[in-house]
Amino acid sequence: MRRASMLGMGLLLGLGSAMFATAAMAAIPKNIAAAVADGARPEGDKARDAERKPAECLAFAGLKPGESVIELAPGKGYYTRLLSAATGPGGKLLVIASPKRPDAPADAPAPSAPIHALAADAHYKNITVSEQRALELSLPADSADLVWTSLNYHDFHNVKDLDVVKLDREVLKALKPGGVYLVIDHAAEAGSGFRDTNTLHRVDAEAVKKEVESAGFKYEGASEALRNKEDAHTAKVFDSSVQGHTDQFILKFRKPK
């Protein structure tokens, strides 16, 4: 009798887990699920999905098909591909990429080269690339439903002479009323402010929150999808002990209507 009871309990627990997993999958909108499953994505990008959890991040941002998005500092395009696919043919993605430094070797590739290659691919035909330095950022007013930046905000504080609040105000200007500013970054020790942006490439979430709010945004909330309690916040994000699985925060801000 006891064995039957235990088996019954195990079955209920199994069903509960399955129902939870199904509910979690159902919470991901179809356009985002399709973007993550897109066969055009490189295998290297797909291999990072377990740690970067792009479906959860994009769903938290509330990205819908047909929306206009601006991506700041795209790197090699991990999220560029996803944002392009999730917005679909009716959407627009403006990617702000860094131009080649004037002192760079003539044969050195421009940082924007991977993004220009994506924009030239018919699969990502809703992408437009604009090469701009952060110091001179200029975005079209009231043009975007979402401005997205991932693992870059700390580096804004490492750009000499850059007024980051001014940059945030440019983002505010670019968003439509009610538009979303989504910031993902490596978490620093609580209370450390901007102390570790250049040394550990981390930033205190609360400091980011207050800074973005000071630019006129309304803080809407945070997602725990990328939190890692095992990260002590003391190692550089490129250290092998934490690289790829740092504790990260996801902050969502909205432009007041």
Number of C-alpha atoms within 10 A of each C-alpha: 6 7 8 9 10 11 12 12 12 12 12 12 12 12 12 12 12 12 12 12 12 11 11 11 14 11 14 18 18 15 20 26 21 15 22 24 14 15 10 12 14 11 9 9 14 16 10 14 13 9 12 18 13 23 21 21 20 24 17 19 20 16 21 20 19 14 20 24 26 28 21 22 26 23 18 15 19 20 19 25 25 24 31 26 27 25 22 21 15 10 19 23 27 22 26 23 25 19 14 18 11 7 6 10 10 9 6 9 11 17 18 23 16 15 25 19 11 20 21 12 12 9 14 21 17 20 26 17 17 17 16 19 16 18 15 9 14 16 20 13 13 14 19 26 24 28 24 23 18 18 20 18 21 25 15 17 19 15 14 8 8 14 13 20 15 14 20 19 17 17 28 27 19 23 27 19 16 16 23 28 27 22 23 22 25 27 28 30 15 12 12 15 16 18 17 20 22 16 11 19 24 31 30 23 26 17 15 18 19 12 15 25 18 13 17 17 24 18 18 12 12 17 16 13 17 21 16 16 10 10 16 13 22 12 18 20 20 12 11 10 12 18 11 13 19 27 22 24 24 23 23 22 25 23 23 15 7
